[in-house]
């Protein structure tokens, strides 16, 4: 569980809820703060920082209850808080993160290029399975494939797909997915997140290379 949804699909497309300027600014602030904590803060300080950010993300969902983007980032921050906390005490947090991501999917599965699928798939991949948690590699596979269909060139969708393949022992396919992730276009305003993710990709590629040598 170090570091770091599934609503029933319905036959029609859900109504989407566009963030206003204030909502977009709040979303950007949460994204920027998350990247600072995840990639610039000493590991020992992350849990407390993510706890504070989780409070802000919860406020965001109250301000924008119909915005899938708010629920996606509530889920991301809460799962990151769980990862930074670690241990059995994190299980309640990852269940809360799952609920937020499921809510996002119910509102708009296409929001943020399918990020709810990506984040939920990562949870199912990394959380322990029954009887401790809800982890399920088959469910992770299903969700991460949906994420890739919505965002086939994305850095996160390809990174988490590559990580999933690595966890399944499919090293050749994992390496191909990770290399594709490195080719993703930069995301305006997400420069720090992109830089940090590329570092994670490089580290995983090295791990795969060491296992294959």
N, C-alpha and C positions, 0 to 999 in steps of 0.2 A: 504493500500500500504506500510505498515511498513515492513522494511527489504526486504529485500528480502534477433508460428512459423509454419506458416504451408505452406510449398511448396507442389505443386501437386506431387504425387508419379508418377514415370515413370516406364515403363515396364522392364527396364534393370537396372543393378547396375551401379551407377556412378563410374568413375575412382577415385581412392583415391590418395591423395598427401601426401607422407611421409615427415615429418619434418626432416631437416638435424640436425646435432648436435647443431648448433647455434640456430635453431628454437626451438629445444627441451629445450635448456637451457633458452631461453626467455620465453617459456610457463611455465616452472617450477618457474621462478622468479615472473611471474605475479600471479601464484597460491599461492605462499608463501606470497607475499605481500597482496593479497586479504584476506588470513586467518588472518594475523596480524592485518589488519584494522578491519575486521569483529568481531574478537574475543578478541583482546587485547587492542584496542584503545578506549578511552572514546567516548561515543556516540556523544557528541558535536563536536568532531574533525573528525568524519568519512566522512562527506560530502566533505570537502576540500581534504581529502586524497584520496577518491574514484575518485574525479574529476581529480586529477593528474594521478592516475592509469589508468583512462579511456583514457587519452591521450597516455599513453604507450601502452595500448591495441589496440588503433586505429593505432598506428605506426606498431604494430605487424601484423595487417591485411594488411597493405601496403607492408610489407616485405614478407608476406606469403599469397598472395591473393587467392591461390587455396587450402589452408589448412583449413579444417573445424574446426580444433582445435582452430585456431586463431579467427575465427568468433564466436565460442562458448564462448570463454572467453571474447571477446569483449562484447557479449550480457550479460554475467554474471556480469561483472564489471559495465556495464552501468545500469543494473537493480538494482544493489546494490547501486549505486550512487543515483538513483531515490528514493530508499527506505530511504536512509539516508537524502535526501533533503526533501521529503514529500510534501504534498499539491498538488494543481493543477499544480504547476510548474514542477512537476515530470512527468507529462503525456507525454511530448515530449521525455523525456529520455526513458520511458518504450516503446514507439513506436519505437525508435531507437534500443532498445534492441531486440524487436520482429523482426525487419528487419534483424539484425545480425544473430539471431538464425534461421530464415527462410533461410538465405544464407547458413548457415552451413548445414542445412538439404538438400538443393539442391546439395551441394558438396558431402556430405557423411553422411547419416543418422545414420550410425553405429559408427561414430567417438566418441572416449572417452566413449564407451559402451552406446551410445544413450543419452549422456548428453544434447544434444540440445532438445530432447523431454522432458526430465525432467525439464529443465529450462524454456522452453516455456510453459509447462503445469502449472508450478508454477505461471508464469505471468498471464495466463488466469484465474487462481484461485484467485489471490490476487488483480488484477487491478479492479477498479470499472467497472460495466457494462454500457451499453448504457443508457443515452446519454453522459455520462461523459467520459467513456473509452471503452475498447474493452473486458472487462472481460466476461467470459462465462464458467460456471461450466461444461457444457456438453463437450465443446472443451477441457477443462482441463482434464476431465475424459478420453477422447479419447487419448490425448497425453501422459498422465501419464501411461496408460495401455501399450502403445507402448514402453515406457521407461522400464517398468517392464519386458516386453518380451525380451528385449535386455540385461537387467542386473537384473535378478530376485533376486539376493542375495545382491545387492549393498546397501550401507548405504543411499545414497542420493535418489535413486529411491524408496526405501521403506519408507524413511522419508516423502518425498513429497506426496507419495500415502497415507500414514497414515494421514498426515495433510489434504489432500483433503477429506478423509472419515470423519475426525473430523468435517470439515466445513459443511459436509452434514448431520451431526447428527448421523452418524453410529459409535457409540463409541466402540462397541465391536470389529468390524472389524478394526477400526483405531488402537486400542490398539495392536491387533495381528500384524499389519503391522509395528508398531513402535518397538515392541519387536524383530521382525525379523531384523529390521534395526540395532538394538544394537548387533546382532550376526554377522554382516558383518565383513569380514576379514580386517585387517588394510591395508591401502594403503601406500606403501613405498613412502616417501617424502611428504606425506600429513598428517603427524602426528598431526599438530596443527588444521587442518581442521577437522580431525576425532574427535579430542577432543572437539572442539567447537560444532560440529554437535551432538555428544552424549549428550552434555549439553542441547541442544535444544530439543532433543528427551525426555530426562528425564523431562524437564519442561512441555512438552506437555502431557506426560503420567500423570503427577501430576494434570494437568488441567482436563483431562478426569476423573481421579479418583474422583476429587472434585465434578464434575458434576454428577457422578453416585452415590455418597454417599448420 
